[in-house]
Amino acid sequence: MEYIHGVEEFRFDKNTAVTLGKFDGVHMGHQKLISIVKEKAEEKNLLAAAFTFDRIPLSICPQKQQHFITTNSERRVIMDKLGLDVEIEYPFTESLMNTEPEDFIEKIIIGKLNAKVVVVGTDYHFGKGRGGDAEMLLSRGPEYGFETVVVEKEKYQEREISSTYVREELMLGHMETVNVLLGRPYSIDGIVCPGNQLGRKMMIPTMNIYPQESKLLPPNGVYASFTVLDGKEYGGVTNIGVKPTVSDESMVGVETNLFGYEGDAYGKQIQVRLLHFIRPEMKFENIEALAKQMESDAEFSKSMLML
């Protein structure tokens, strides 16, 4: 997949089928849009594209909480796996924010994306004051020479799937629901960093990663998890938090005990996939009590993962 990011000056020579939006989480609703883009691209010999944004600068929208279900790099990997030809991660500037909807169609959808098919959800808005919408694309499409496909929202338990829905369930630690909405396990990527080696001393070695600051995390606590390392998936148990029994750190880390792994993973990229919330993070009286609870958590995780 071609990845265009951080630049405003580009234009495709080949026509595109494109979907536009923030795509935070790349959830099941987003995947439906991408699936239709791919179908249209194959049918009409077009590039299958997604147009999204880098990040909304705090200088422009200081009230916006800058935490996301997927980081830019995670989103890029997911879109690549979904089979898109190109992802455009466009700079979100004050100028773009104040672009009139008609100008957005002319300058972006036609001028840069060279779109022949535009696929959006029923709630899609664009341009200054969110003045443009799906109806505008439908009405302007024939004039500009593109087809507009407006897609109804996917639903789960009678509720429309959205990034807001995913966020709400994630903040409650409802990982089973989150994973249904995403169509895959919620995951956290990172490089394994040296810890305090306490796990090894307790004969329960763990791997530590520190997520990007922008990554939206579930509640601090212990989770049944699978971890991908060197292309192989390992069952395990993961703690998200500050490790209050053994540390006075304030930085939230992700610490995972992998079942059956005995190698040296320092400096390696891993992906931790959370499947089930086991318990909140807590402070224990001593190391012995912590070790006993970690063993109990591991056994519970194995039963949840059917290992």
URNOR-V652848 format. One line per field, one symbol per residue. psi: psi as a letter, one per 30 degrees, with the letter a starting at -180 (. if undefined). burial: 1 if it has 24 or more other C-alpha atoms within 12 Angstrom, else 0. A space follows every 50 residues. Layout:
psi=???
burial=???
This chain:
psi=kkjjkgkfjlkkekllkkkkaehjfhaeeeeeeeeeeeeeeeeghlkjlk jaldkjkffeiffkkikkekleeeeeeeeeffglekkkjkkjleeefgkk eeeeeeedeeeefhkfkkkllfgklllkghfkaeeeeeefeeefglkkjk klkllkhgkkkleeeeeeeeffgieeeefeefglkklkllkklkaggeee eggiklkkljlkffkkllkkakkklkkkkhgkkklakkkkagifeglglf kkljkkjkkgkgajgkflkljkjkekkellklkleleeeeeeeeeeeeee eeeefh.
burial=00111000000100111111111111111111111111111000011111 11111100000000001111111111011101111111110100011000 11011101110111111111111111100001110111011001011111 10110000001110111011001111111111101111111110100010 00011111111100111111111111111000011111111111000000 01111111100000100001111111111010000000011011001101 1100000
